[in-house]
Amino acid sequence: MFLNDKYETQMKKGVLDMLVLKLLENEEKYGYQIISELKEKSGERFTLKEGTLYPILYRLEDEQLVVSKWSEPEGKKVPRKYYGITQIGKQELLELETLWRDIYHNAAKIMEGSQDE
């Protein structure tokens, strides 16, 4: 593992909860759908395996930030477990987005050598 791989993994872990909540902000989704959208919308920067996503979803559910429900089987379609964001989750997402922007802005000031306060 390259040194950059280690840092990339750490940085990604710090934003996954926020990104999952963001993807659930407007509609319920099932696991594979979340994985696919993360990959597509991030230009393949976020390629998760089920073994990474589901513990995140279970934790978010334990924290009452998301809820899950099974779809009804239709014809040959198998039931899927859909996840949706709760009101608490929407509030948490707003707070996470604010925190993320603040961290990004202040890190950028340091990285760009800005002395503004």
C-alpha positions as CSV (number, residue, x, y, z in Angstrom):
1,M,0.0,0.0,0.0
2,F,1.3,3.4,-1.0
3,L,1.4,6.1,1.7
4,N,-1.2,8.1,-0.3
5,D,-3.5,5.1,-0.3
6,K,-3.5,5.1,3.5
7,Y,-4.4,8.8,3.6
8,E,-7.0,8.5,0.9
9,T,-8.7,5.7,2.9
10,Q,-8.7,7.8,6.0
11,M,-10.1,10.8,4.3
12,K,-12.9,8.8,2.6
13,K,-14.0,7.2,5.8
14,G,-14.5,10.7,7.2
15,V,-17.1,11.6,4.6
16,L,-18.9,8.4,3.8
17,D,-21.8,8.9,6.3
18,M,-22.4,12.4,4.9
19,L,-22.4,11.1,1.3
20,V,-24.7,8.2,2.0
21,L,-27.2,10.6,3.8
22,K,-26.9,13.0,0.8
23,L,-27.8,10.3,-1.7
24,L,-30.9,9.4,0.5
25,E,-31.9,13.0,0.9
26,N,-34.6,13.0,-1.9
27,E,-35.5,9.4,-2.3
28,E,-35.2,5.9,-0.8
29,K,-32.6,3.7,-2.3
30,Y,-31.4,0.1,-1.9
31,G,-27.8,-0.8,-1.2
32,Y,-26.6,-1.6,-4.7
33,Q,-28.2,1.6,-5.9
34,I,-26.2,3.6,-3.3
35,I,-23.0,1.9,-4.2
36,S,-23.6,2.5,-7.9
37,E,-24.5,6.2,-7.4
38,L,-21.5,6.8,-5.2
39,K,-19.2,5.4,-7.8
40,E,-20.8,7.2,-10.8
41,K,-21.3,10.6,-9.2
42,S,-17.8,10.6,-7.7
43,G,-16.0,9.7,-11.0
44,E,-15.2,6.3,-9.4
45,R,-13.4,7.9,-6.5
46,F,-15.8,6.2,-4.1
47,T,-16.1,2.6,-5.0
48,L,-17.6,0.7,-2.0
49,K,-18.1,-2.9,-1.4
50,E,-21.2,-4.2,0.3
51,G,-19.1,-5.1,3.3
52,T,-18.3,-1.4,3.7
53,L,-21.7,0.1,2.9
54,Y,-23.9,-2.1,5.0
55,P,-22.2,-1.4,8.3
56,I,-22.6,2.3,7.6
57,L,-26.3,1.9,6.9
58,Y,-26.8,-0.2,10.0
59,R,-25.0,2.4,12.1
60,L,-27.0,5.2,10.6
61,E,-30.2,3.2,11.3
62,D,-29.1,2.6,14.9
63,E,-28.6,6.4,15.2
64,Q,-32.1,6.9,13.8
65,L,-30.7,8.9,10.8
66,V,-32.1,6.4,8.3
67,V,-34.9,3.9,8.4
68,S,-35.2,0.8,6.3
69,K,-38.1,-1.2,4.8
70,W,-38.5,-4.2,2.6
71,S,-40.3,-3.7,-0.8
72,E,-43.1,-6.0,-1.7
73,P,-42.2,-8.8,-4.2
74,E,-43.7,-8.1,-7.6
75,G,-43.8,-11.0,-10.1
76,K,-40.2,-12.3,-10.4
77,K,-38.7,-9.2,-8.6
78,V,-37.2,-10.2,-5.3
79,P,-37.9,-7.9,-2.3
80,R,-35.3,-5.3,-1.7
81,K,-34.4,-3.4,1.5
82,Y,-34.7,0.3,0.9
83,Y,-33.2,3.0,3.1
84,G,-34.6,6.4,3.6
85,I,-33.4,9.5,5.5
86,T,-35.3,10.5,8.6
87,Q,-36.0,14.1,9.8
88,I,-33.2,13.6,12.4
89,G,-31.0,12.4,9.5
90,K,-31.8,15.5,7.4
91,Q,-30.8,17.8,10.3
92,E,-27.6,15.8,10.8
93,L,-26.9,16.1,7.1
94,L,-27.2,19.9,7.3
95,E,-24.8,20.0,10.2
96,L,-22.4,17.6,8.5
97,E,-22.4,19.7,5.3
98,T,-21.7,22.9,7.3
99,L,-18.9,21.2,9.1
100,W,-17.5,19.7,5.9
101,R,-17.5,23.2,4.2
102,D,-15.8,24.7,7.2
103,I,-13.1,22.1,7.4
104,Y,-12.6,22.3,3.6
105,H,-12.4,26.1,3.6
106,N,-9.9,26.2,6.4
107,A,-7.7,23.4,5.1
108,A,-7.7,25.1,1.7
109,K,-6.5,28.4,3.3
110,I,-3.5,26.5,4.8
111,M,-2.8,24.5,1.6
112,E,-3.0,27.6,-0.5
113,G,-0.8,29.6,1.9
114,S,-3.5,32.2,2.7
115,Q,-3.0,34.2,5.8
116,D,-6.6,35.5,5.9
117,E,-8.3,35.0,9.2
